[in-house]
Amino acid sequence: MSLELISLENIQEFAHQYGYWAIFLGILLENLGLPIPGETVTLVGGFLAGSDELNYWLVLSVAVTGAVIGANCGYWVGKLGGWPFLLRIGKIFRISEERLLNIKEQFSQNAAKAVFFGRFFALLRIFAAPLAGIAEMPFGKFFAYNLAGATAWASLMVTLAFFAGKVISLEQLVAWVSQFAIVAVLILAALIFVPIWLESRQVKRAAEE
């Protein structure tokens, strides 16, 4: 199932029909790695709370709960079977085990930040938890940062939709948040890959000299 098949209208209809369960399951399934637009689901929940169809605190509670449970499952998938799977993927793309170990070590050093701030980036929201498991981040530490990140992210999304939905349409709100998310991903990619590119150039120059 692709994201295009899950329209805003479908999500609204599902939320109208199943209420809090729709929000909980949508966010849970996204965190389990399925292509569900969890951000949109959360915005719809906040919007419905703002129009008094749902309760704000219950929407926030189920959003946080779904995010935490889904990410916890992702963590254990990564911890129990993620590394062998990653090695197989590495062989397909000709990435050495040494290189993968180096990436694993780098992620391990920044795992807490990735788990917390990854909530605000669509791809990281899906992959941060399994990667934390692969990096063998202690579960207690993971749980604390996962809960904090889920609470911060859900609070922002639900509250934004709760108040903004009173003055603009849900379609416009989702469009603005989606545009911001794209810009945020581009900035994140630049912060990750530009230093790597600069470092590789320096190494190449040093080797030539």
C-alpha positions in Angstrom: 0.0 0.0 0.0 1.4 3.4 -0.9 0.9 6.7 0.7 -1.1 7.9 -2.4 -3.8 5.3 -1.7 -4.4 6.7 1.8 -6.0 10.1 1.0 -6.8 12.7 3.6 -10.5 12.0 2.9 -9.9 8.3 3.7 -8.2 9.2 7.0 -11.0 11.6 7.9 -13.7 9.0 7.2 -11.8 6.4 9.2 -11.4 8.8 12.1 -15.1 9.8 12.0 -16.0 6.1 12.0 -13.6 4.7 14.6 -12.5 7.8 16.6 -9.6 7.3 18.9 -8.9 3.7 17.7 -8.2 5.1 14.2 -5.6 7.6 15.6 -4.0 4.9 17.8 -3.8 2.3 15.0 -2.6 4.8 12.4 0.3 6.0 14.4 1.1 2.5 15.7 1.2 1.0 12.2 3.4 3.9 10.9 5.9 3.2 13.8 5.9 -0.5 12.9 7.2 0.5 9.4 4.0 0.5 7.4 3.4 3.4 4.9 0.8 5.1 7.0 1.0 8.9 7.1 1.1 9.2 10.9 1.6 12.9 10.9 -1.6 13.4 8.9 -3.5 11.0 11.2 -2.4 13.0 14.2 -3.4 16.3 12.6 -6.8 14.9 11.8 -7.2 13.8 15.4 -6.3 17.3 16.7 -8.6 18.9 14.1 -11.5 16.8 15.2 -10.7 17.7 18.8 -10.7 21.4 17.9 -14.2 21.0 16.4 -15.4 19.2 19.6 -15.9 15.8 17.9 -13.2 14.3 20.0 -11.5 15.1 23.3 -8.2 16.8 23.1 -6.5 14.9 26.0 -7.7 11.5 24.7 -6.4 12.3 21.2 -3.1 13.3 22.7 -3.0 10.2 24.9 -3.7 7.7 22.2 -1.3 9.4 19.8 1.5 9.1 22.4 0.6 5.6 23.3 0.5 4.4 19.7 3.8 6.1 18.9 5.5 4.6 22.0 4.2 1.0 21.5 5.0 1.0 17.8 8.6 2.3 18.3 9.2 -0.2 21.2 8.2 -3.0 18.8 10.6 -1.6 16.2 13.4 -1.5 18.8 13.1 -5.2 19.6 12.9 -6.1 15.9 16.1 -4.3 15.4 17.8 -5.7 18.5 16.7 -9.3 17.8 17.2 -9.6 14.1 18.2 -6.3 12.6 22.0 -6.8 12.4 22.0 -10.0 10.4 19.4 -8.4 8.1 21.6 -5.3 7.7 24.6 -7.5 6.9 22.6 -9.2 4.1 21.6 -5.9 2.7 25.2 -4.7 2.9 26.3 -7.7 0.8 23.7 -6.9 -1.9 25.0 -3.3 -2.1 28.6 -4.3 -1.6 29.0 -2.5 1.7 31.6 -4.1 3.9 30.9 -5.3 7.4 33.6 -3.0 8.6 31.8 0.0 7.1 28.5 -1.2 8.6 30.2 -1.5 12.0 31.5 2.0 11.7 28.0 3.3 10.8 26.6 1.3 13.7 29.2 2.9 16.1 28.4 6.4 14.8 24.7 5.9 15.2 25.3 4.5 18.7 27.0 7.7 19.8 24.0 9.8 18.6 21.2 7.3 19.3 19.5 9.3 22.0 19.3 12.4 19.7 18.1 10.3 16.8 15.3 8.6 18.8 14.1 11.9 20.3 14.4 14.3 17.2 13.6 11.5 14.7 10.0 11.8 15.8 9.9 15.0 13.7 11.1 13.5 10.5 9.0 10.9 8.6 11.7 8.4 7.6 13.5 8.7 11.0 10.2 8.2 12.8 10.1 4.7 11.1 13.8 3.7 11.2 15.2 5.3 14.4 13.8 2.6 16.7 15.1 -0.4 14.8 18.4 1.3 14.3 18.5 2.0 18.1 18.0 -1.8 18.6 20.7 -2.7 16.1 23.1 -0.2 17.9 22.3 -2.0 21.2 21.1 1.1 22.9 20.0 0.1 26.4 16.2 -0.4 26.4 15.7 1.8 29.5 17.4 4.7 27.9 15.6 4.1 24.6 12.3 4.0 26.3 12.9 7.3 28.1 13.9 9.1 24.9 11.2 7.4 22.9 8.5 8.5 25.4 9.9 12.1 25.6 10.1 12.4 21.8 6.6 10.9 21.2 5.1 13.2 23.8 6.8 16.3 22.3 5.9 15.4 18.7 2.3 14.4 19.5 1.8 17.5 21.7 3.0 19.7 18.9 0.9 18.1 16.1 -2.3 17.7 18.1 -2.1 21.2 19.6 -1.3 22.8 16.2 -4.3 21.1 14.6 -6.5 21.9 17.6 -6.0 25.7 17.3 -5.0 26.2 13.7 -8.0 24.1 12.5 -10.3 26.8 13.9 -9.0 29.3 11.4 -7.8 27.4 8.3 -9.0 24.2 6.6 -7.6 20.8 7.4 -6.4 20.4 3.8 -4.4 23.7 4.0 -2.9 22.7 7.4 -1.8 19.3 6.2 -0.3 20.9 3.1 1.7 23.4 5.1 3.0 20.7 7.5 3.9 18.5 4.6 5.9 21.3 3.0 7.7 22.0 6.2 8.5 18.3 6.6 10.1 18.2 3.1 12.2 21.2 3.9 13.2 19.7 7.3 14.3 16.5 5.6 16.4 18.4 3.1 18.1 20.3 5.9 18.7 17.1 7.8 20.1 15.4 4.8 22.5 18.3 4.2 23.6 18.3 7.8 24.4 14.5 7.5 25.9 14.2 4.0 27.7 17.5 3.5 30.2 16.9 6.4 30.7 13.3 5.1 31.4 14.7 1.6 33.8 17.3 2.9 35.6 14.7 5.0 36.0 12.4 2.0 37.4 15.2 -0.1 39.9 16.0 2.7 41.0 12.4 2.9 41.3 12.2 -0.9 43.5 15.4 -1.0 45.7 14.1 1.8 46.2 10.8 -0.1 47.1 12.7 -3.2 49.7 14.8 -1.4 
